[in-house]
Amino acid sequence: MLIKGVVALGAMAVGGQIQAMSDRFSEQMLGLVRREGLPEDYAETVTRFLRPLGRCIAEMTGRPRPVIVGVSGAQGSGKSTLAAFLKMILEVDHRRRAVVLSLDDLYLTRAEREALAAEVHPLLVTRGVPGTHDVVMGMRTLDRLMTAEAGTRTLIPRFDKARDDRMPRQHWDRFAGRPDVILFEGWCVGALPQREGALTEPLNALERDEDPDGTWRRYVNRQLATAYPALFRRIDHLVMLAVPDFGCVRRWRTLQEQKLAQRVGQGTRVMAAADIERFVMHYERLTRHMLDEMPARADTLLTVDRDHRISQIILRRGSASRL
């Protein structure tokens, strides 16, 4: 199913479009639009693209276990926003219970990454790439949600990016009972490793200057080939947000950091422009690889244009990701 372009509103104002929706849905949607700092005309995106996707996901439910939907996309592409709106759509439109688990909340603690950096390569102190997540914790969390009963309370890990460390367990979220849908979102969710020959030449200044012999990038690729498939195989339906190019990632990651700076106080680890430029280089190799190979196998493909808006959706109904 292909839906392309921006919905034609004609003379209808956005306010009129929202009024046509159920009162509860419009109230929930507007509240979420404001919390996410989005323009009110994001209603067009919700109506044209996200509600059809929500309906598609709702139709997958009814199995003996929850449906796991992987949401993948480059930094700043809108994964967390998409997951939040899908959760709302599933709950309000379809009366399905949904929970969001972020790959970013599965990062190793700072102390664990510092130990890894000392043992393997200094670049592994920086969170983000495969090898810097607690994959076992992720699998256990998904498995507990999938087997939960009515009285079960499942802890959902949380990571504090501003302090670059995992939150104490007492500050983790708790999900009551069993969900119908688990929205598992993250920048490299569902990623496949590169072939060995592709790792030989440095891709950017970070790899050239700080990983000249390829130790770091080979370790990352090996982790993606060995540790992560067991986690990603749990995904029933893979959604990809496909961005135009890596230049957009740099720009949108800067905007992301600016929003973070507005939410947190002094004494937190908010990155300056030069820090962001170096930081995104950690992600560049795998991001480019995913942009090349994942669109053809994603179960749902959402194309994001240079204005940071979804412009196309391809729904491949009834398919499950094969990793």
BALOBA-1460 file (C-alpha; in Angstrom, 3 decimals):
// residues 323
<rec num="1" residu="m" x="0.000" y="0.000" z="0.000"/>
<rec num="2" residu="l" x="1.588" y="3.263" z="-1.133"/>
<rec num="3" residu="i" x="0.516" y="6.651" z="0.184"/>
<rec num="4" residu="k" x="2.448" y="9.528" z="-1.321"/>
<rec num="5" residu="g" x="2.481" y="13.283" z="-1.021"/>
<rec num="6" residu="v" x="0.912" y="15.692" z="1.448"/>
<rec num="7" residu="v" x="-2.804" y="15.430" z="2.116"/>
<rec num="8" residu="a" x="-4.796" y="18.000" z="0.137"/>
<rec num="9" residu="l" x="-6.725" y="20.188" z="2.556"/>
<rec num="10" residu="g" x="-8.156" y="22.617" z="0.028"/>
<rec num="11" residu="a" x="-9.934" y="25.384" z="1.880"/>
<rec num="12" residu="m" x="-10.129" y="23.289" z="5.064"/>
<rec num="13" residu="a" x="-8.059" y="24.789" z="7.864"/>
<rec num="14" residu="v" x="-6.066" y="22.569" z="10.193"/>
<rec num="15" residu="g" x="-8.482" y="23.440" z="12.972"/>
<rec num="16" residu="g" x="-11.333" y="22.078" z="10.853"/>
<rec num="17" residu="q" x="-9.419" y="18.884" z="10.239"/>
<rec num="18" residu="i" x="-8.885" y="18.376" z="13.936"/>
<rec num="19" residu="q" x="-12.561" y="19.140" z="14.650"/>
<rec num="20" residu="a" x="-13.572" y="16.320" z="12.300"/>
<rec num="21" residu="m" x="-11.747" y="13.820" z="14.508"/>
<rec num="22" residu="s" x="-13.202" y="12.418" z="17.703"/>
<rec num="23" residu="d" x="-13.039" y="14.848" z="20.587"/>
<rec num="24" residu="r" x="-10.855" y="12.544" z="22.628"/>
<rec num="25" residu="f" x="-8.452" y="11.866" z="19.769"/>
<rec num="26" residu="s" x="-8.086" y="15.536" z="18.862"/>
<rec num="27" residu="e" x="-7.480" y="16.452" z="22.499"/>
<rec num="28" residu="q" x="-4.836" y="13.752" z="22.916"/>
<rec num="29" residu="m" x="-3.213" y="14.602" z="19.590"/>
<rec num="30" residu="l" x="-2.992" y="18.340" z="20.233"/>
<rec num="31" residu="g" x="-1.550" y="17.717" z="23.677"/>
<rec num="32" residu="l" x="1.104" y="15.446" z="22.224"/>
<rec num="33" residu="v" x="1.864" y="17.875" z="19.381"/>
<rec num="34" residu="r" x="2.547" y="20.595" z="21.957"/>
<rec num="35" residu="r" x="4.603" y="18.369" z="24.262"/>
<rec num="36" residu="e" x="6.769" y="17.319" z="21.325"/>
<rec num="37" residu="g" x="7.238" y="20.963" z="20.256"/>
<rec num="38" residu="l" x="5.693" y="20.330" z="16.814"/>
<rec num="39" residu="p" x="3.744" y="22.758" z="14.608"/>
<rec num="40" residu="e" x="-0.025" y="22.308" z="14.818"/>
<rec num="41" residu="d" x="-0.177" y="21.355" z="11.143"/>
<rec num="42" residu="y" x="1.464" y="18.088" z="12.201"/>
<rec num="43" residu="a" x="-2.182" y="16.985" z="12.239"/>
<rec num="44" residu="e" x="-1.771" y="16.450" z="8.493"/>
<rec num="45" residu="t" x="1.018" y="13.937" z="9.103"/>
<rec num="46" residu="v" x="-1.027" y="12.144" z="11.746"/>
<rec num="47" residu="t" x="-4.080" y="11.871" z="9.499"/>
<rec num="48" residu="r" x="-2.319" y="11.031" z="6.256"/>
<rec num="49" residu="f" x="0.422" y="8.718" z="7.447"/>
<rec num="50" residu="l" x="0.388" y="7.740" z="11.120"/>
<rec num="51" residu="r" x="-3.234" y="6.711" z="11.559"/>
<rec num="52" residu="p" x="-3.054" y="4.271" z="8.598"/>
<rec num="53" residu="l" x="0.123" y="2.815" z="10.111"/>
<rec num="54" residu="g" x="-1.558" y="2.589" z="13.510"/>
<rec num="55" residu="r" x="-4.491" y="0.757" z="11.945"/>
<rec num="56" residu="c" x="-2.087" y="-1.644" z="10.207"/>
<rec num="57" residu="i" x="-0.366" y="-2.415" z="13.520"/>
<rec num="58" residu="a" x="-3.671" y="-2.828" z="15.362"/>
<rec num="59" residu="e" x="-4.721" y="-5.432" z="12.793"/>
<rec num="60" residu="m" x="-1.652" y="-7.509" z="13.723"/>
<rec num="61" residu="t" x="-2.788" y="-7.894" z="17.337"/>
<rec num="62" residu="g" x="-4.898" y="-10.718" z="18.712"/>
<rec num="63" residu="r" x="-2.026" y="-13.199" z="18.835"/>
<rec num="64" residu="p" x="-1.138" y="-15.196" z="21.972"/>
<rec num="65" residu="r" x="1.665" y="-12.703" z="22.622"/>
<rec num="66" residu="p" x="2.209" y="-8.973" z="22.042"/>
<rec num="67" residu="v" x="3.263" y="-7.693" z="18.636"/>
<rec num="68" residu="i" x="6.743" y="-6.153" z="18.624"/>
<rec num="69" residu="v" x="7.113" y="-3.264" z="16.181"/>
<rec num="70" residu="g" x="10.652" y="-2.085" z="15.542"/>
<rec num="71" residu="v" x="11.006" y="1.624" z="14.730"/>
<rec num="72" residu="s" x="14.349" y="2.413" z="13.105"/>
<rec num="73" residu="g" x="15.854" y="5.605" z="11.742"/>
<rec num="74" residu="a" x="18.849" y="7.909" z="11.855"/>
<rec num="75" residu="q" x="19.495" y="10.297" z="14.705"/>
<rec num="76" residu="g" x="16.981" y="13.129" z="14.757"/>
<rec num="77" residu="s" x="14.701" y="11.475" z="12.185"/>
<rec num="78" residu="g" x="11.725" y="11.444" z="14.558"/>
<rec num="79" residu="k" x="11.696" y="7.903" z="15.987"/>
<rec num="80" residu="s" x="10.670" y="8.890" z="19.497"/>
<rec num="81" residu="t" x="7.972" y="11.210" z="18.154"/>
<rec num="82" residu="l" x="6.664" y="8.490" z="15.834"/>
<rec num="83" residu="a" x="6.585" y="5.948" z="18.672"/>
<rec num="84" residu="a" x="4.746" y="8.385" z="20.938"/>
<rec num="85" residu="f" x="2.067" y="9.090" z="18.316"/>
<rec num="86" residu="l" x="1.671" y="5.422" z="17.414"/>
<rec num="87" residu="k" x="1.172" y="4.611" z="21.091"/>
<rec num="88" residu="m" x="-1.531" y="7.285" z="21.342"/>
<rec num="89" residu="i" x="-3.225" y="6.160" z="18.104"/>
<rec num="90" residu="l" x="-3.251" y="2.512" z="19.193"/>
<rec num="91" residu="e" x="-4.709" y="3.384" z="22.574"/>
<rec num="92" residu="v" x="-7.294" y="5.955" z="21.487"/>
<rec num="93" residu="d" x="-8.292" y="4.729" z="18.010"/>
<rec num="94" residu="h" x="-8.033" y="0.989" z="18.581"/>
<rec num="95" residu="r" x="-8.142" y="0.414" z="22.360"/>
<rec num="96" residu="r" x="-4.863" y="-1.471" z="22.257"/>
<rec num="97" residu="r" x="-2.418" y="-1.310" z="25.157"/>
<rec num="98" residu="a" x="1.006" y="-0.156" z="23.959"/>
<rec num="99" residu="v" x="4.372" y="0.399" z="25.595"/>
<rec num="100" residu="v" x="7.509" y="2.045" z="24.211"/>
<rec num="101" residu="l" x="10.981" y="0.642" z="24.806"/>
<rec num="102" residu="s" x="13.878" y="2.705" z="23.478"/>
<rec num="103" residu="l" x="17.216" y="1.218" z="22.476"/>
<rec num="104" residu="d" x="18.727" y="4.406" z="23.926"/>
<rec num="105" residu="d" x="17.511" y="3.319" z="27.369"/>
<rec num="106" residu="l" x="19.526" y="0.107" z="27.074"/>
<rec num="107" residu="y" x="22.939" y="1.793" z="27.044"/>
<rec num="108" residu="l" x="25.615" y="0.358" z="29.274"/>
<rec num="109" residu="t" x="26.364" y="2.481" z="32.315"/>
<rec num="110" residu="r" x="29.146" y="5.010" z="32.008"/>
<rec num="111" residu="a" x="31.362" y="2.868" z="34.265"/>
<rec num="112" residu="e" x="30.751" y="-0.170" z="32.043"/>
<rec num="113" residu="r" x="31.611" y="1.803" z="28.920"/>
<rec num="114" residu="e" x="34.747" y="3.179" z="30.528"/>
<rec num="115" residu="a" x="35.831" y="-0.388" z="31.319"/>
<rec num="116" residu="l" x="35.067" y="-1.428" z="27.734"/>
<rec num="117" residu="a" x="37.062" y="1.529" z="26.432"/>
<rec num="118" residu="a" x="40.060" y="0.486" z="28.524"/>
<rec num="119" residu="e" x="39.838" y="-3.157" z="27.435"/>
<rec num="120" residu="v" x="38.946" y="-2.840" z="23.729"/>
<rec num="121" residu="h" x="39.118" y="0.702" z="22.297"/>
<rec num="122" residu="p" x="38.807" y="4.249" z="23.716"/>
<rec num="123" residu="l" x="35.962" y="5.176" z="21.323"/>
<rec num="124" residu="l" x="33.663" y="2.713" z="23.092"/>
<rec num="125" residu="v" x="33.254" y="5.131" z="25.981"/>
<rec num="126" residu="t" x="30.858" y="7.064" z="23.726"/>
<rec num="127" residu="r" x="27.317" y="5.686" z="23.821"/>
<rec num="128" residu="g" x="25.477" y="4.797" z="20.663"/>
<rec num="129" residu="v" x="27.108" y="2.174" z="18.470"/>
<rec num="130" residu="p" x="26.449" y="-1.570" z="18.714"/>
<rec num="131" residu="g" x="28.525" y="-2.876" z="21.609"/>
<rec num="132" residu="t" x="27.513" y="-0.028" z="23.944"/>
<rec num="133" residu="h" x="24.068" y="-1.463" z="24.779"/>
<rec num="134" residu="d" x="23.046" y="-4.033" z="27.369"/>
<rec num="135" residu="v" x="21.530" y="-6.470" z="24.872"/>
<rec num="136" residu="v" x="20.702" y="-9.052" z="27.544"/>
<rec num="137" residu="m" x="18.743" y="-6.465" z="29.517"/>
<rec num="138" residu="g" x="16.839" y="-5.571" z="26.363"/>
<rec num="139" residu="m" x="15.921" y="-9.192" z="25.644"/>
<rec num="140" residu="r" x="14.849" y="-9.772" z="29.240"/>
<rec num="141" residu="t" x="12.670" y="-6.669" z="29.183"/>
<rec num="142" residu="l" x="10.959" y="-7.695" z="25.946"/>
<rec num="143" residu="d" x="10.488" y="-11.256" z="27.185"/>
<rec num="144" residu="r" x="8.956" y="-10.093" z="30.463"/>
<rec num="145" residu="l" x="6.520" y="-7.859" z="28.603"/>
<rec num="146" residu="m" x="5.611" y="-10.692" z="26.236"/>
<rec num="147" residu="t" x="4.873" y="-13.132" z="29.060"/>
<rec num="148" residu="a" x="3.390" y="-10.687" z="31.554"/>
<rec num="149" residu="e" x="0.103" y="-11.430" z="33.305"/>
<rec num="150" residu="a" x="-2.582" y="-9.050" z="34.551"/>
<rec num="151" residu="g" x="-0.873" y="-8.445" z="37.884"/>
<rec num="152" residu="t" x="2.681" y="-8.202" z="36.511"/>
<rec num="153" residu="r" x="4.663" y="-4.974" z="36.820"/>
<rec num="154" residu="t" x="7.494" y="-4.838" z="34.289"/>
<rec num="155" residu="l" x="10.369" y="-2.427" z="34.854"/>
<rec num="156" residu="i" x="11.243" y="-0.384" z="31.747"/>
<rec num="157" residu="p" x="14.895" y="0.797" z="31.819"/>
<rec num="158" residu="r" x="15.599" y="4.494" z="31.505"/>
<rec num="159" residu="f" x="18.845" y="6.284" z="30.582"/>
<rec num="160" residu="d" x="19.665" y="9.910" z="31.397"/>
<rec num="161" residu="k" x="21.378" y="11.328" z="28.302"/>
<rec num="162" residu="a" x="22.056" y="14.657" z="29.956"/>
<rec num="163" residu="r" x="24.199" y="12.882" z="32.563"/>
<rec num="164" residu="d" x="25.328" y="10.132" z="30.199"/>
<rec num="165" residu="d" x="24.419" y="7.355" z="32.587"/>
<rec num="166" residu="r" x="21.640" y="4.906" z="33.372"/>
<rec num="167" residu="m" x="19.019" y="6.063" z="35.829"/>
<rec num="168" residu="p" x="18.767" y="4.226" z="39.163"/>
<rec num="169" residu="r" x="16.185" y="1.418" z="39.062"/>
<rec num="170" residu="q" x="13.830" y="3.296" z="41.379"/>
<rec num="171" residu="h" x="13.399" y="5.876" z="38.615"/>
<rec num="172" residu="w" x="12.589" y="3.369" z="35.859"/>
<rec num="173" residu="d" x="9.055" y="3.208" z="34.480"/>
<rec num="174" residu="r" x="6.717" y="0.352" z="35.363"/>
<rec num="175" residu="f" x="4.237" y="-1.182" z="32.947"/>
<rec num="176" residu="a" x="1.242" y="-2.959" z="34.439"/>
<rec num="177" residu="g" x="0.022" y="-6.171" z="32.823"/>
<rec num="178" residu="r" x="0.638" y="-7.376" z="29.276"/>
<rec num="179" residu="p" x="0.692" y="-4.934" z="26.322"/>
<rec num="180" residu="d" x="-0.896" y="-5.630" z="22.953"/>
<rec num="181" residu="v" x="1.935" y="-3.822" z="21.170"/>
<rec num="182" residu="i" x="5.565" y="-3.156" z="22.096"/>
<rec num="183" residu="l" x="7.090" y="-0.258" z="20.160"/>
<rec num="184" residu="f" x="10.842" y="-0.871" z="20.185"/>
<rec num="185" residu="e" x="12.559" y="2.220" z="18.792"/>
<rec num="186" residu="g" x="16.181" y="3.078" z="18.184"/>
<rec num="187" residu="w" x="18.590" y="4.400" z="15.584"/>
<rec num="188" residu="c" x="20.059" y="0.990" z="14.665"/>
<rec num="189" residu="v" x="17.087" y="-1.248" z="15.478"/>
<rec num="190" residu="g" x="17.029" y="-4.047" z="12.901"/>
<rec num="191" residu="a" x="20.448" y="-3.140" z="11.443"/>
<rec num="192" residu="l" x="22.557" y="-5.758" z="9.662"/>
<rec num="193" residu="p" x="26.375" y="-5.905" z="9.826"/>
<rec num="194" residu="q" x="28.545" y="-4.770" z="6.938"/>
<rec num="195" residu="r" x="30.704" y="-7.143" z="4.968"/>
<rec num="196" residu="e" x="34.285" y="-7.294" z="6.226"/>
<rec num="197" residu="g" x="35.768" y="-5.649" z="3.134"/>
<rec num="198" residu="a" x="33.675" y="-2.522" z="3.655"/>
<rec num="199" residu="l" x="35.447" y="-1.826" z="6.954"/>
<rec num="200" residu="t" x="38.948" y="-1.392" z="5.541"/>
<rec num="201" residu="e" x="38.974" y="2.290" z="4.632"/>
<rec num="202" residu="p" x="38.163" y="5.031" z="7.173"/>
<rec num="203" residu="l" x="34.882" y="6.808" z="6.429"/>
<rec num="204" residu="n" x="35.461" y="10.111" z="8.226"/>
<rec num="205" residu="a" x="37.985" y="12.049" z="10.304"/>
<rec num="206" residu="l" x="37.059" y="10.200" z="13.493"/>
<rec num="207" residu="e" x="37.855" y="6.817" z="11.972"/>
<rec num="208" residu="r" x="40.973" y="8.124" z="10.220"/>
<rec num="209" residu="d" x="42.483" y="9.790" z="13.298"/>
<rec num="210" residu="e" x="41.161" y="7.702" z="16.215"/>
<rec num="211" residu="d" x="40.643" y="4.267" z="14.662"/>
<rec num="212" residu="p" x="43.334" y="4.029" z="11.971"/>
<rec num="213" residu="d" x="43.706" y="0.237" z="12.228"/>
<rec num="214" residu="g" x="39.961" y="-0.419" z="12.292"/>
<rec num="215" residu="t" x="39.828" y="-2.049" z="15.743"/>
<rec num="216" residu="w" x="36.794" y="-0.036" z="16.870"/>
<rec num="217" residu="r" x="34.718" y="-0.369" z="13.716"/>
<rec num="218" residu="r" x="35.426" y="-4.099" z="13.469"/>
<rec num="219" residu="y" x="34.389" y="-4.598" z="17.083"/>
<rec num="220" residu="v" x="31.156" y="-2.686" z="16.459"/>
<rec num="221" residu="n" x="30.414" y="-4.718" z="13.341"/>
<rec num="222" residu="r" x="31.199" y="-7.991" z="15.150"/>
<rec num="223" residu="q" x="28.790" y="-7.100" z="17.953"/>
<rec num="224" residu="l" x="26.095" y="-6.341" z="15.388"/>
<rec num="225" residu="a" x="26.704" y="-9.738" z="13.791"/>
<rec num="226" residu="t" x="26.806" y="-11.785" z="17.007"/>
<rec num="227" residu="a" x="25.038" y="-10.173" z="19.981"/>
<rec num="228" residu="y" x="22.265" y="-8.105" z="18.388"/>
<rec num="229" residu="p" x="20.473" y="-10.590" z="16.063"/>
<rec num="230" residu="a" x="18.898" y="-12.399" z="19.038"/>
<rec num="231" residu="l" x="17.406" y="-9.069" z="20.140"/>
<rec num="232" residu="f" x="16.272" y="-7.949" z="16.693"/>
<rec num="233" residu="r" x="14.759" y="-11.348" z="15.799"/>
<rec num="234" residu="r" x="12.032" y="-10.623" z="18.323"/>
<rec num="235" residu="i" x="10.690" y="-7.900" z="15.991"/>
<rec num="236" residu="d" x="7.500" y="-8.814" z="14.110"/>
<rec num="237" residu="h" x="7.227" y="-5.693" z="11.940"/>
<rec num="238" residu="l" x="10.056" y="-3.302" z="11.088"/>
<rec num="239" residu="v" x="9.290" y="0.378" z="10.427"/>
<rec num="240" residu="m" x="12.019" y="2.572" z="8.949"/>
<rec num="241" residu="l" x="12.180" y="6.357" z="8.851"/>
<rec num="242" residu="a" x="14.363" y="7.000" z="5.792"/>
<rec num="243" residu="v" x="16.115" y="10.394" z="5.766"/>
<rec num="244" residu="p" x="17.446" y="12.066" z="2.591"/>
<rec num="245" residu="d" x="21.129" y="11.891" z="3.499"/>
<rec num="246" residu="f" x="23.605" y="12.044" z="6.364"/>
<rec num="247" residu="g" x="23.835" y="15.859" z="6.171"/>
<rec num="248" residu="c" x="20.297" y="16.010" z="7.543"/>
<rec num="249" residu="v" x="21.388" y="13.855" z="10.472"/>
<rec num="250" residu="r" x="23.984" y="16.432" z="11.487"/>
<rec num="251" residu="r" x="21.471" y="19.287" z="11.325"/>
<rec num="252" residu="w" x="18.669" y="17.474" z="13.114"/>
<rec num="253" residu="r" x="20.984" y="16.142" z="15.840"/>
<rec num="254" residu="t" x="21.941" y="19.750" z="16.579"/>
<rec num="255" residu="l" x="18.261" y="20.660" z="16.950"/>
<rec num="256" residu="q" x="17.809" y="17.657" z="19.239"/>
<rec num="257" residu="e" x="20.607" y="18.857" z="21.492"/>
<rec num="258" residu="q" x="19.137" y="22.360" z="21.601"/>
<rec num="259" residu="k" x="15.822" y="20.927" z="22.819"/>
<rec num="260" residu="l" x="17.668" y="18.923" z="25.448"/>
<rec num="261" residu="a" x="19.458" y="22.093" z="26.595"/>
<rec num="262" residu="q" x="16.097" y="23.797" z="27.103"/>
<rec num="263" residu="r" x="14.822" y="20.980" z="29.317"/>
<rec num="264" residu="v" x="17.791" y="20.486" z="31.648"/>
<rec num="265" residu="g" x="19.676" y="22.710" z="34.041"/>
<rec num="266" residu="q" x="23.311" y="23.532" z="34.571"/>
<rec num="267" residu="g" x="25.832" y="20.817" z="35.349"/>
<rec num="268" residu="t" x="24.529" y="18.435" z="32.696"/>
<rec num="269" residu="r" x="26.340" y="17.046" z="29.660"/>
<rec num="270" residu="v" x="24.797" y="19.071" z="26.820"/>
<rec num="271" residu="m" x="27.065" y="19.112" z="23.757"/>
<rec num="272" residu="a" x="28.403" y="22.156" z="21.928"/>
<rec num="273" residu="a" x="28.442" y="22.322" z="18.110"/>
<rec num="274" residu="a" x="31.972" y="20.894" z="17.772"/>
<rec num="275" residu="d" x="31.083" y="18.063" z="20.144"/>
<rec num="276" residu="i" x="27.993" y="17.227" z="18.091"/>
<rec num="277" residu="e" x="30.026" y="17.089" z="14.867"/>
<rec num="278" residu="r" x="32.425" y="14.584" z="16.414"/>
<rec num="279" residu="f" x="29.606" y="12.663" z="18.093"/>
<rec num="280" residu="v" x="27.627" y="11.995" z="14.910"/>
<rec num="281" residu="m" x="30.747" y="10.614" z="13.225"/>
<rec num="282" residu="h" x="30.390" y="7.605" z="15.544"/>
<rec num="283" residu="y" x="27.053" y="6.852" z="13.842"/>
<rec num="284" residu="e" x="27.921" y="7.754" z="10.269"/>
<rec num="285" residu="r" x="29.179" y="4.406" z="8.971"/>
<rec num="286" residu="l" x="26.208" y="2.336" z="10.101"/>
<rec num="287" residu="t" x="23.687" y="5.066" z="9.254"/>
<rec num="288" residu="r" x="24.885" y="5.213" z="5.648"/>
<rec num="289" residu="h" x="24.863" y="1.414" z="5.455"/>
<rec num="290" residu="m" x="21.276" y="1.268" z="6.754"/>
<rec num="291" residu="l" x="20.120" y="3.947" z="4.300"/>
<rec num="292" residu="d" x="21.530" y="1.802" z="1.506"/>
<rec num="293" residu="e" x="20.122" y="-1.592" z="2.462"/>
<rec num="294" residu="m" x="17.190" y="-1.306" z="4.885"/>
<rec num="295" residu="p" x="14.557" y="0.457" z="2.723"/>
<rec num="296" residu="a" x="14.167" y="-2.609" z="0.525"/>
<rec num="297" residu="r" x="13.416" y="-4.940" z="3.440"/>
<rec num="298" residu="a" x="11.566" y="-2.734" z="5.935"/>
<rec num="299" residu="d" x="7.962" y="-3.838" z="6.427"/>
<rec num="300" residu="t" x="6.876" y="-0.201" z="6.518"/>
<rec num="301" residu="l" x="8.947" y="2.583" z="4.935"/>
<rec num="302" residu="l" x="8.350" y="6.216" z="5.899"/>
<rec num="303" residu="t" x="10.238" y="8.724" z="3.750"/>
<rec num="304" residu="v" x="11.307" y="11.912" z="5.552"/>
<rec num="305" residu="d" x="12.008" y="14.968" z="3.378"/>
<rec num="306" residu="r" x="14.553" y="17.735" z="3.923"/>
<rec num="307" residu="d" x="11.970" y="19.833" z="5.761"/>
<rec num="308" residu="h" x="11.782" y="17.037" z="8.360"/>
<rec num="309" residu="r" x="8.297" y="15.973" z="7.268"/>
<rec num="310" residu="i" x="7.043" y="12.533" z="6.324"/>
<rec num="311" residu="s" x="6.255" y="12.657" z="2.604"/>
<rec num="312" residu="q" x="5.556" y="9.018" z="1.724"/>
<rec num="313" residu="i" x="4.592" y="5.734" z="3.345"/>
<rec num="314" residu="i" x="4.823" y="2.236" z="1.968"/>
<rec num="315" residu="l" x="2.881" y="-0.314" z="4.006"/>
<rec num="316" residu="r" x="3.810" y="-3.885" z="3.205"/>
<rec num="317" residu="r" x="0.912" y="-5.529" z="4.992"/>
<rec num="318" residu="g" x="1.184" y="-9.028" z="6.404"/>
<rec num="319" residu="s" x="4.974" y="-9.180" z="6.205"/>
<rec num="320" residu="a" x="7.351" y="-9.757" z="9.080"/>
<rec num="321" residu="s" x="10.963" y="-8.658" z="9.141"/>
<rec num="322" residu="r" x="13.526" y="-11.340" z="8.337"/>
<rec num="323" residu="l" x="16.875" y="-10.621" z="9.925"/>
